[in-house]
Amino acid sequence: MDPAYVDPDQARDVARWRRAERVRLAGLRKQLGQAGRARVSARIGQLLERELAERGVGQGTVLSGYWPIKGEPDLRPLLTRLHAKGLTLALPVVEERAAPLIFRRWTPGAKMLRGAWNIPVPPPEAEMLTPGIALVPCLGWTGDCFRLGWGGGYFDRTLAVIAQRPFTIGIALSAARLSTIYPQPHDIPLDLILTEDGVAAARTER
């Protein structure tokens, strides 16, 4: 049997389960409240900064962040510090629905436009970059570094085709751990998961 074959009944069951989990996991973020989310964001920023330093990430590295939506950890203060240290920053941009992401250069305080779903993105004239490291927000995560996102599939689609795959770091709440996401053929695991408690999972193979 083709390893890429997906039983349609199973796929529907997984999709139904994932929709329910997204609602539950989004609720975890909401329960933190604004002050709780701020504390978690600051803690993750501190731990991520330390992790990057231990990995020797520094001037000249292209790092893709993200613009926080729907209660995601806000790492913009960290991105500002990394920019001051000489890292080149980028943000993911949806230029075409159901297509891979592109990454455009971003600097703190730069002019932004409203992109897909009203998420702020760099303007079209911003330089396109290929990140060496990409931060990926996660609604849920597993011990083998699979990620549950909002369901658009953009990061999976991007990682499947990008010529030089970046080192991917999932950013998540510790409480959002799942035993499995019931991986489907299109699901691509990340390289590392970081929560407010530190490195929660890491892969040694790609």
ZAMI-822990 format. One line per 2 residues: their letters; for each residue x, y, z of N, C-alpha, C. Coordinates in pm, 1 decimal, padded with zeros to 6 digits, always signed. Atoms other than C-alpha are relative to their C-alpha. Example, Ala and Ser with C-alpha at 12.3 -4.5 7.8 and 13.67 -1.06 7.14 Angstrom:
AS	+00089.0 -00119.0 +00000.0 +01230.0 -00450.0 +00780.0 +00090.0 +00120.0 +00000.0; -00082.0 -00119.0 -00006.0 +01367.0 -00106.0 +00714.0 -00077.0 +00109.0 +00073.0;
This chain:
MD	+00084.9 -00119.7 +00000.0 +00000.0 +00000.0 +00000.0 +00088.3 +00124.6 +00000.0; -00072.4 -00126.8 +00003.9 +00118.4 +00350.9 -00077.8 +00008.4 +00057.2 +00141.0;
PA	-00013.5 -00053.7 -00135.9 +00265.8 +00489.1 +00249.5 -00066.9 +00135.4 +00017.8; +00065.7 -00130.0 -00008.7 +00108.9 +00825.5 +00164.9 -00152.2 -00012.3 +00000.0;
YV	+00145.3 +00019.3 +00002.5 -00239.0 +00670.1 +00149.1 -00059.5 +00037.3 +00134.9; +00071.1 -00038.0 -00121.4 -00479.7 +00815.3 +00401.7 -00141.7 -00053.9 -00008.2;
DP	+00136.5 +00049.2 -00004.5 -00795.0 +00633.6 +00496.6 -00093.9 +00118.3 +00023.4; +00083.2 -00120.0 -00014.3 -01068.4 +00894.8 +00446.4 -00079.4 +00004.5 +00130.4;
DQ	+00073.4 +00001.0 -00126.6 -01265.6 +00784.7 +00751.2 +00091.5 +00039.0 +00115.8; -00096.3 -00034.4 -00104.3 -00955.4 +00802.8 +00970.3 +00034.3 +00149.3 -00006.9;
AR	-00034.7 -00141.5 +00016.8 -00866.6 +01144.8 +00825.1 -00110.5 +00089.4 +00055.2; +00111.3 -00079.2 -00054.0 -01213.0 +01276.7 +00912.9 -00001.1 -00004.5 +00152.1;
DV	-00003.4 +00012.0 -00146.2 -01182.6 +01140.9 +01267.4 +00111.6 +00086.1 +00059.1; -00112.9 -00080.4 -00047.9 -00840.8 +01303.6 +01310.6 -00032.1 +00148.6 -00010.4;
AR	+00034.4 -00141.2 +00018.2 -00966.6 +01634.5 +01170.2 -00100.8 +00044.3 +00105.7; +00099.7 -00033.4 -00102.1 -01263.5 +01627.7 +01410.1 +00066.8 +00011.8 +00137.4;
WR	-00071.1 -00003.1 -00127.5 -01036.3 +01549.6 +01705.7 +00085.8 +00125.9 +00010.6; -00086.6 -00118.1 -00002.7 -00795.8 +01827.7 +01611.6 -00080.3 +00128.2 +00018.7;
RA	+00082.7 -00119.6 -00019.0 -01073.1 +02084.5 +01587.1 -00037.2 +00016.4 +00146.9; +00037.2 -00006.5 -00142.0 -01185.5 +01996.6 +01940.1 +00120.5 +00036.9 +00086.5;
ER	-00120.7 -00030.3 -00077.2 -00827.6 +02009.1 +02072.2 +00041.5 +00145.3 -00015.8; -00035.0 -00140.9 +00019.5 -00769.6 +02350.0 +01919.1 -00083.1 +00089.4 +00091.2;
VR	+00086.3 -00078.2 -00088.6 -01065.1 +02486.8 +02111.9 +00047.7 -00012.6 +00144.5; -00045.1 +00022.2 -00137.9 -00942.4 +02329.1 +02435.1 +00132.2 +00069.7 +00027.5;
LA	-00132.7 -00057.6 -00020.8 -00582.9 +02443.6 +02392.2 -00002.4 +00152.8 -00004.7; +00015.6 -00145.4 +00001.5 -00683.7 +02797.4 +02299.8 -00055.8 +00047.0 +00133.8;
GL	+00054.4 -00033.2 -00131.3 -00878.9 +02794.7 +02625.8 +00106.6 +00006.3 +00107.5; -00109.4 -00003.9 -00097.0 -00559.1 +02720.8 +02817.7 +00068.6 +00136.3 -00002.2;
RK	-00062.4 -00132.2 +00011.5 -00408.5 +03041.6 +02686.3 -00089.9 +00107.0 +00061.7; +00093.3 -00100.6 -00050.3 -00719.9 +03238.9 +02768.2 -00004.5 -00000.4 +00152.2;
QL	+00007.4 +00012.1 -00145.7 -00725.0 +03107.2 +03125.5 +00117.9 +00067.5 +00070.2; -00116.4 -00065.5 -00060.4 -00379.5 +03254.0 +03186.5 -00026.9 +00146.8 +00030.7;
GQ	+00023.3 -00142.6 -00015.4 -00517.4 +03604.7 +03154.3 +00115.4 +00080.0 -00058.3; -00101.6 -00086.1 +00061.4 -00320.0 +03899.4 +03020.9 +00130.5 -00001.6 +00079.1;
AG	-00121.2 -00002.2 -00082.4 -00078.8 +03908.7 +03316.1 +00072.8 -00134.0 -00007.8; -00061.8 +00131.6 +00008.7 -00018.9 +03534.1 +03300.7 +00069.1 -00021.8 -00133.0;
RA	-00062.0 +00014.2 +00131.8 +00049.4 +03542.5 +02928.4 +00127.1 +00084.3 -00008.9; -00119.7 -00084.8 +00000.5 +00294.6 +03828.4 +02982.0 +00114.6 -00068.1 +00074.5;
RV	-00104.8 +00069.8 -00075.7 +00482.9 +03627.4 +03245.9 +00056.4 -00117.7 -00080.2; -00044.6 +00113.9 +00080.0 +00495.7 +03319.8 +03022.8 +00086.1 +00048.8 -00117.1;
SA	-00075.9 -00053.9 +00113.3 +00615.5 +03529.4 +02727.4 +00139.4 +00042.2 +00043.0; -00129.8 -00045.5 -00048.0 +00893.3 +03687.6 +02931.2 +00090.1 -00117.8 +00034.7;
RI	-00078.9 +00117.6 -00038.7 +01005.3 +03350.4 +03068.0 +00049.7 -00075.4 -00123.1; -00042.6 +00068.6 +00122.1 +01009.9 +03185.3 +02725.4 +00107.3 +00081.4 -00070.7;
GQ	-00101.3 -00084.3 +00063.0 +01203.0 +03483.1 +02588.4 +00135.5 -00014.9 +00065.2; -00126.8 +00017.9 -00072.1 +01468.2 +03445.8 +02859.2 +00063.3 -00135.1 -00032.8;
LL	-00051.6 +00134.8 +00024.7 +01501.3 +03070.9 +02805.5 +00045.8 -00016.2 -00144.6; -00037.8 +00009.9 +00141.0 +01511.1 +03103.5 +02426.7 +00129.3 +00075.7 -00026.5;
ER	-00123.3 -00076.6 +00017.1 +01778.2 +03371.9 +02445.0 +00120.2 -00081.0 +00049.2; -00106.5 +00084.8 -00053.7 +01988.0 +03139.3 +02659.7 +00028.3 -00118.6 -00092.5;
EL	-00015.8 +00114.8 +00089.8 +01926.2 +02843.5 +02426.4 +00074.6 +00039.7 -00126.5; -00067.7 -00045.8 +00121.4 +02033.6 +03042.8 +02121.9 +00147.2 +00029.4 +00027.2;
AE	-00138.8 -00030.1 -00035.0 +02347.6 +03163.3 +02300.2 +00080.5 -00127.7 +00016.3; -00070.7 +00126.7 -00020.1 +02439.5 +02807.5 +02399.7 +00026.9 -00070.7 -00132.6;
RG	-00019.2 +00059.4 +00132.6 +02402.2 +02703.6 +02035.9 +00091.6 +00084.9 -00088.3; -00092.6 -00083.7 +00074.3 +02636.7 +02981.6 +01927.7 -00065.3 +00086.3 -00105.6;
VG	+00071.0 -00083.0 +00096.8 +02370.4 +03173.1 +01738.8 +00034.0 +00146.0 +00026.5; -00040.2 -00138.2 -00018.7 +02488.2 +03525.1 +01680.6 -00008.2 +00079.8 -00126.9;
QG	+00001.9 -00095.0 +00111.8 +02560.6 +03801.6 +01434.0 +00007.3 -00073.0 -00133.3; +00001.6 +00059.6 +00133.1 +02480.9 +03710.2 +01075.7 -00105.0 -00106.7 -00018.4;
TV	+00104.8 +00100.9 +00010.1 +02219.3 +03447.0 +01156.3 -00131.0 +00065.3 -00042.7; +00134.0 -00045.9 +00037.7 +01882.9 +03492.3 +00985.6 -00101.0 -00080.3 +00081.5;
LS	+00097.4 +00064.6 -00087.1 +01608.1 +03417.9 +01236.0 -00139.1 +00050.6 -00033.4; +00139.2 -00035.0 +00025.5 +01239.9 +03410.6 +01152.7 -00078.4 -00008.7 +00130.3;
GY	+00088.0 +00000.1 -00116.5 +01009.1 +03510.6 +01436.3 -00143.5 -00015.6 -00044.6; +00140.6 -00001.0 +00039.7 +00633.4 +03552.1 +01427.1 -00067.6 +00116.6 +00072.1;
WP	+00078.9 -00105.8 -00063.5 +00377.9 +03821.3 +01504.9 -00108.0 -00069.0 +00082.0; +00090.1 +00078.1 -00084.5 +00176.2 +03694.8 +01803.1 -00147.8 +00032.3 -00023.8;
IK	+00145.3 -00014.4 +00012.3 -00196.4 +03636.3 +01756.7 -00066.2 -00099.3 +00095.4; +00082.9 +00094.6 -00076.4 -00467.3 +03469.6 +01964.8 +00069.8 -00051.5 +00125.5;
GE	-00060.4 +00038.2 -00126.6 -00271.6 +03469.3 +02288.6 +00132.5 -00072.9 -00010.3; -00130.6 +00064.5 +00014.1 +00053.8 +03328.5 +02146.2 +00105.4 +00074.3 +00081.6;
PD	-00108.5 -00068.5 -00071.3 +00369.3 +03401.5 +02348.5 +00058.0 +00113.4 -00085.1; -00048.4 -00118.8 +00070.0 +00489.1 +03748.9 +02254.9 +00150.7 +00011.3 +00020.2;
LR	-00146.0 -00000.7 -00007.6 +00860.7 +03729.9 +02176.7 +00060.3 +00123.5 -00066.1; -00054.1 -00119.8 +00065.4 +00893.7 +04074.6 +02019.9 +00106.9 +00070.4 +00082.6;
PL	-00111.8 -00058.3 -00076.0 +01102.7 +04207.9 +02311.8 +00131.0 -00076.4 -00021.1; -00120.8 +00078.8 +00027.7 +01346.5 +03920.7 +02256.3 +00051.6 +00029.3 -00140.0;
LT	-00043.8 -00028.6 +00136.5 +01352.6 +03985.4 +01882.2 +00071.7 +00134.3 -00007.6; -00067.3 -00130.8 -00004.0 +01443.8 +04345.8 +01955.3 +00141.3 -00013.8 +00055.4;
RL	-00134.1 +00021.5 -00057.2 +01734.3 +04229.5 +02173.1 +00090.5 -00073.7 -00099.2; -00080.4 +00075.6 +00096.9 +01850.8 +03982.6 +01907.9 +00042.1 +00089.4 -00116.6;
HA	-00035.2 -00093.8 +00106.7 +01838.9 +04254.5 +01643.5 +00117.0 +00088.4 +00043.3; -00107.8 -00083.5 -00052.1 +02061.2 +04470.3 +01865.1 +00131.9 -00076.0 +00004.7;
KG	-00120.6 +00082.9 -00003.4 +02306.7 +04178.4 +01882.8 +00052.2 -00033.7 -00139.5; -00048.7 +00020.8 +00135.6 +02336.1 +04168.5 +01504.9 -00066.9 -00109.7 -00078.0;
LT	+00072.5 +00100.2 +00076.7 +02092.4 +03895.5 +01405.8 -00087.7 +00068.5 -00103.6; +00091.4 -00047.7 +00103.0 +01895.9 +03947.1 +01087.1 -00134.9 -00067.0 +00022.9;
LA	+00132.3 +00052.4 -00033.5 +01523.4 +03907.1 +01151.5 -00090.6 -00003.7 -00122.3; +00100.5 +00012.0 +00105.6 +01242.2 +03793.7 +00923.4 -00132.2 -00039.4 +00063.8;
LP	+00132.3 +00046.5 -00040.2 +00871.2 +03729.8 +00953.9 -00061.2 -00078.9 -00114.6; +00066.7 +00076.2 +00105.7 +00666.4 +03470.1 +00765.9 -00115.4 +00078.9 -00059.0;
VV	+00104.9 -00072.8 +00070.9 +00425.2 +03604.3 +00507.0 -00079.3 -00098.5 -00085.8; +00087.0 +00076.0 +00090.4 +00127.3 +03437.1 +00338.7 -00025.5 +00089.1 -00121.6;
EE	+00021.8 -00078.7 +00122.0 +00146.1 +03573.0 -00015.7 -00107.1 -00062.8 -00087.3; +00101.3 +00070.6 +00078.2 -00085.0 +03309.9 -00161.2 -00062.7 -00105.4 +00088.9;
RA	+00069.4 +00097.0 -00084.3 -00347.5 +03103.7 +00017.1 +00035.2 -00142.4 -00044.3; -00029.4 +00141.7 +00023.5 -00270.2 +02730.6 +00048.5 +00131.2 -00020.3 -00075.7;
AP	-00132.2 +00009.6 +00062.0 +00088.3 +02790.9 -00068.1 +00105.2 +00012.3 +00110.0; -00105.4 -00016.8 -00101.7 +00423.6 +02783.1 +00115.8 +00016.9 +00146.3 +00039.8;
LI	-00031.7 -00133.3 -00049.4 +00519.5 +03082.2 +00326.5 +00124.0 +00054.4 -00069.4; -00128.1 -00061.7 +00031.1 +00783.4 +03329.2 +00225.1 +00042.0 +00077.4 +00124.8;
FR	-00052.4 -00071.6 -00116.3 +01003.6 +03518.2 +00471.3 +00057.7 +00132.6 -00046.3; -00048.0 -00132.9 +00037.0 +01062.3 +03892.4 +00451.7 +00069.0 +00065.2 +00118.8;
RW	-00079.8 -00066.3 -00104.0 +01313.7 +04101.0 +00641.3 -00087.0 +00093.1 +00083.7; +00073.6 -00084.6 -00093.9 +01180.7 +04277.6 +00949.4 +00097.2 +00058.9 +00100.6;
TP	-00075.5 -00063.3 -00107.9 +01331.5 +04524.9 +01193.1 -00099.3 +00061.7 +00097.4; +00090.0 -00060.4 -00098.2 +01176.1 +04649.8 +01517.9 -00034.8 +00143.1 -00037.5;
GA	+00045.1 -00134.1 +00034.2 +00969.0 +04959.2 +01449.4 -00022.6 +00023.0 -00147.9; +00015.7 -00016.6 +00144.7 +00954.6 +04895.9 +01074.1 -00147.7 +00014.2 -00036.7;
KM	+00134.4 -00012.0 +00053.5 +00647.4 +04985.6 +00872.1 -00055.9 -00138.4 -00029.6; +00064.4 +00129.2 +00023.1 +00401.5 +04695.1 +00856.8 -00130.7 +00021.5 -00075.0;
LR	+00128.8 -00000.3 +00067.9 +00100.5 +04611.7 +00644.3 -00086.6 -00111.0 +00058.5; +00090.2 +00106.6 -00041.7 -00206.5 +04402.9 +00720.5 +00000.5 -00108.8 -00106.4;
GA	-00003.8 +00112.0 +00091.9 -00161.5 +04061.6 +00564.3 -00121.1 -00089.5 +00016.6; +00108.6 +00097.1 -00013.2 -00374.3 +03747.1 +00559.2 -00048.8 -00003.8 +00144.2;
WN	+00063.6 +00003.1 -00132.4 -00617.8 +03733.9 +00854.0 +00038.0 +00121.9 +00084.4; -00034.4 -00126.2 -00067.8 -00511.4 +04092.1 +00936.7 +00125.1 -00009.0 +00086.6;
IP	-00125.5 +00011.4 -00074.0 -00176.2 +03972.6 +01072.8 +00101.0 +00098.5 -00060.2; -00099.2 -00093.9 +00054.0 +00087.5 +04249.4 +01039.7 +00118.9 -00073.5 -00064.1;
VP	-00111.8 +00060.1 +00073.3 +00357.9 +04161.5 +00785.1 +00085.6 +00111.1 -00060.1; -00082.9 -00098.9 +00069.7 +00653.1 +04341.5 +00625.9 -00056.8 +00030.2 -00139.0;
PP	+00052.8 -00037.5 +00131.7 +00570.1 +04527.6 +00301.8 +00068.9 -00077.8 -00112.2; -00056.0 +00076.7 +00112.9 +00635.5 +04373.0 -00042.3 +00142.1 +00039.2 -00037.1;
EA	-00137.0 -00042.2 +00035.6 +00953.1 +04578.0 -00087.1 +00104.5 -00050.7 +00098.3; -00096.8 +00055.8 -00095.3 +01111.8 +04414.3 +00218.9 +00069.3 -00120.8 -00062.2;
EM	-00082.9 +00105.1 +00059.3 +01391.4 +04175.9 +00124.5 -00050.1 -00138.6 +00038.8; +00031.8 +00140.1 -00027.5 +01305.4 +03806.1 +00092.7 +00124.8 -00069.7 +00052.8;
LT	-00112.6 +00066.7 -00064.3 +01526.9 +03590.7 +00314.3 -00029.1 -00149.1 +00018.0; +00012.7 +00140.8 -00037.0 +01591.0 +03224.6 +00388.4 +00051.6 -00014.4 +00141.9;
PG	-00046.1 +00006.4 -00139.3 +01602.4 +03176.0 +00766.7 +00083.9 -00122.9 +00028.5; -00074.1 +00114.8 -00050.8 +01857.2 +02956.6 +00935.9 -00069.8 -00060.8 +00120.3;
IA	+00077.9 +00042.1 -00116.1 +01631.8 +02937.0 +01242.6 -00139.9 +00058.4 -00015.3; +00137.8 -00048.1 +00006.1 +01252.7 +02963.3 +01250.4 -00071.6 -00032.4 +00130.4;
LV	+00083.0 +00018.7 -00118.3 +01037.7 +03013.3 +01558.9 -00142.7 -00026.4 -00045.7; +00131.6 +00044.4 +00047.4 +00704.1 +02837.1 +01520.9 -00095.5 -00009.7 +00118.7;
PC	+00093.9 +00009.5 -00111.8 +00412.2 +02902.1 +01758.7 -00082.9 -00128.1 -00008.7; +00073.0 +00126.9 -00005.6 +00233.8 +02584.9 +01869.8 -00120.1 +00012.6 +00092.4;
LG	+00114.1 +00015.0 -00090.3 -00115.3 +02538.7 +02006.6 +00022.6 -00121.8 +00089.2; -00032.5 +00121.4 -00073.3 -00018.1 +02185.5 +02107.5 +00128.1 -00059.5 -00052.9;
WT	-00127.0 +00060.6 +00040.5 +00296.5 +01973.9 +02089.5 +00011.5 -00139.5 +00060.8; -00021.5 +00135.6 -00049.5 +00418.4 +01618.4 +02143.0 +00147.0 -00022.2 +00030.9;
GD	-00137.0 +00031.5 -00037.0 +00731.5 +01456.9 +02281.5 +00088.7 -00032.4 -00117.6; -00081.2 +00023.2 +00119.3 +00840.8 +01366.5 +01929.6 -00002.9 +00121.2 -00093.6;
CF	-00013.7 -00130.3 +00066.0 +00816.7 +01734.2 +01826.1 -00101.2 +00026.2 -00111.4; +00106.7 -00038.1 +00091.1 +00498.6 +01724.2 +01623.8 -00076.4 +00117.3 +00060.7;
RL	+00066.4 -00124.2 -00039.0 +00298.9 +02044.7 +01635.9 -00144.7 -00000.4 -00044.6; +00137.6 -00028.0 +00038.9 -00069.8 +02122.7 +01640.2 -00014.4 +00150.5 -00008.9;
GW	+00020.0 -00142.4 +00019.6 -00133.8 +02465.0 +01491.5 -00146.9 +00030.1 -00025.6; +00138.5 -00042.5 +00024.4 -00444.2 +02645.8 +01371.6 -00065.3 -00073.6 -00115.8;
GG	+00060.4 +00084.1 +00102.6 -00493.9 +02407.6 +01081.6 +00019.9 +00046.6 -00142.4; -00022.4 -00047.6 +00136.0 -00379.6 +02612.9 +00783.7 +00102.7 -00080.9 -00076.7;
GY	-00100.4 +00083.1 +00064.7 -00085.5 +02382.2 +00713.9 +00116.1 +00076.1 -00062.0; -00101.1 -00080.8 +00070.0 +00144.0 +02667.6 +00612.8 +00142.7 -00039.0 +00035.3;
FD	-00137.2 +00036.3 -00035.4 +00451.4 +02567.1 +00810.9 +00036.4 -00137.1 -00056.0; -00027.4 +00131.6 +00058.4 +00424.8 +02201.5 +00703.5 +00026.0 +00012.4 -00149.4;
RT	-00013.7 -00017.7 +00145.2 +00382.3 +02309.5 +00342.5 +00134.2 +00065.0 -00033.4; -00126.3 -00069.9 +00022.7 +00684.3 +02536.8 +00369.9 +00119.0 -00092.3 +00023.2;
LA	-00111.5 +00089.0 -00031.9 +00913.4 +02281.5 +00536.8 +00013.6 -00112.6 -00102.1; -00003.8 +00108.1 +00098.5 +00822.0 +02025.6 +00271.5 +00073.0 +00039.8 -00127.6;
VI	-00054.8 -00042.0 +00129.7 +00956.5 +02237.9 -00014.5 +00120.2 +00091.9 +00010.4; -00107.0 -00099.2 -00010.5 +01209.7 +02486.2 +00122.8 +00135.0 -00065.1 -00030.0;
AQ	-00126.2 +00059.0 +00045.1 +01554.0 +02430.2 -00030.2 +00096.0 -00023.7 +00115.8; -00086.9 +00011.8 -00117.0 +01746.8 +02491.0 +00291.3 -00087.3 +00007.3 +00123.8;
RP	+00092.6 +00001.3 -00112.5 +01536.7 +02380.0 +00584.1 +00062.4 +00068.3 +00121.4; -00051.5 -00062.5 -00121.3 +01578.9 +02604.4 +00889.3 -00009.9 -00093.6 +00119.3;
FT	+00015.6 +00067.9 -00127.7 +01628.5 +02473.0 +01240.5 -00125.8 +00057.4 +00063.9; +00130.8 -00047.0 -00043.5 +01274.1 +02492.1 +01375.7 -00017.8 -00019.3 +00150.4;
IG	+00022.9 +00002.6 -00144.1 +01193.0 +02577.8 +01737.4 -00146.6 +00031.3 +00026.3; +00139.6 -00020.7 -00034.4 +00835.2 +02531.6 +01848.1 -00011.4 +00073.2 +00132.7;
IA	+00022.7 -00080.1 -00120.9 +00714.9 +02785.5 +02106.4 -00138.0 -00036.0 +00053.7; +00125.6 +00056.0 -00049.0 +00446.2 +02645.3 +02334.1 -00012.5 +00014.3 +00151.0;
LS	+00023.7 +00010.9 -00142.9 +00289.7 +02625.0 +02677.4 +00032.0 -00141.8 +00045.2; -00029.8 +00132.0 -00053.7 +00409.3 +02338.7 +02894.4 -00126.8 -00084.1 +00012.7;
AA	+00125.5 +00071.9 -00021.1 +00046.6 +02246.5 +02968.6 -00064.7 -00047.1 -00129.7; +00060.5 +00034.4 +00129.0 -00026.2 +02209.0 +02594.9 +00057.2 -00128.0 -00060.1;
RL	-00055.7 +00125.2 +00051.6 +00159.4 +01877.8 +02565.5 -00111.2 -00100.7 -00028.0; +00093.0 +00103.6 +00041.4 -00030.5 +01603.0 +02383.6 +00075.4 -00131.7 -00012.2;
ST	-00066.1 +00129.1 +00018.0 +00042.7 +01231.5 +02372.9 +00025.5 -00026.9 -00147.5; -00016.5 +00012.5 +00144.6 -00000.5 +01242.1 +01993.5 -00089.8 +00101.6 -00068.7;
IY	+00092.8 -00077.5 +00082.6 -00151.3 +01453.8 +01717.9 -00058.0 -00090.2 -00109.0; +00038.2 +00095.0 +00104.4 -00219.8 +01137.1 +01514.4 +00055.3 +00048.2 -00133.3;
PQ	-00064.1 -00059.9 +00117.5 +00034.1 +01244.6 +01249.4 -00052.7 -00057.0 -00131.1; +00040.3 +00033.4 +00136.0 -00078.7 +01243.4 +00889.6 +00120.7 +00020.0 -00092.3;
PH	-00117.6 -00008.4 +00088.3 +00151.9 +01219.2 +00585.5 +00053.8 +00141.4 -00020.0; -00046.8 -00137.2 +00023.7 +00167.5 +01599.9 +00552.3 +00062.6 +00062.9 +00123.9;
DI	-00053.4 -00058.1 -00123.3 +00270.8 +01658.8 +00916.0 +00151.5 -00019.0 +00007.1; -00145.8 +00003.0 -00008.4 +00640.6 +01745.2 +00958.8 +00040.9 +00042.4 +00140.7;
PL	-00039.9 -00037.9 -00135.9 +00796.8 +01741.3 +01307.2 +00099.9 +00114.7 +00000.4; -00096.8 -00106.3 -00020.0 +00991.9 +02038.7 +01435.9 +00127.6 -00058.9 +00059.0;
DL	-00126.9 +00047.9 -00053.3 +01346.9 +02016.0 +01568.0 +00006.9 +00007.2 +00151.5; -00008.9 -00021.9 -00143.9 +01289.9 +02140.2 +01921.6 -00128.4 +00069.3 +00046.1;
IL	+00113.6 -00067.1 -00061.6 +01003.4 +02243.7 +02150.3 +00048.5 +00070.2 +00126.2; -00037.7 -00078.0 -00117.3 +01058.3 +02520.3 +02404.9 -00125.4 +00055.0 +00066.3;
TE	+00112.3 -00052.8 -00076.4 +00809.9 +02608.1 +02679.8 +00053.3 +00089.4 +00111.9; -00042.0 -00082.2 -00113.3 +00815.0 +02828.6 +02988.7 +00080.0 -00079.5 +00101.9;
DG	-00080.5 +00084.4 -00087.8 +00979.5 +02531.6 +03163.7 +00134.4 -00038.2 -00061.0; -00126.9 +00030.7 +00065.9 +01266.8 +02507.4 +02913.8 -00019.9 -00088.8 -00121.2;
VA	+00007.2 +00090.4 +00115.1 +01347.2 +02263.4 +02633.2 -00081.4 -00122.5 +00042.1; +00091.7 +00106.3 -00037.2 +01062.4 +02013.9 +02644.8 +00015.5 -00124.0 -00086.4;
AA	-00018.7 +00112.2 +00092.2 +01146.3 +01794.8 +02344.0 +00098.9 +00042.1 -00107.0; -00097.1 -00029.8 +00104.9 +01416.6 +01768.6 +02081.4 +00019.9 -00124.0 -00085.0;
RT	-00025.9 +00109.3 +00093.2 +01484.0 +01557.0 +01775.3 +00147.8 -00002.2 -00036.1; -00139.9 +00013.7 +00040.4 +01825.8 +01422.0 +01684.3 +00013.1 -00029.8 -00148.2;
ER	-00002.3 +00031.7 +00142.7 +01728.8 +01326.0 +01329.8 -00105.3 +00082.9 -00070.8; +00096.9 -00072.4 +00081.0 +01554.2 +01509.4 +01049.1 -00059.4 -00094.9 -00102.4;
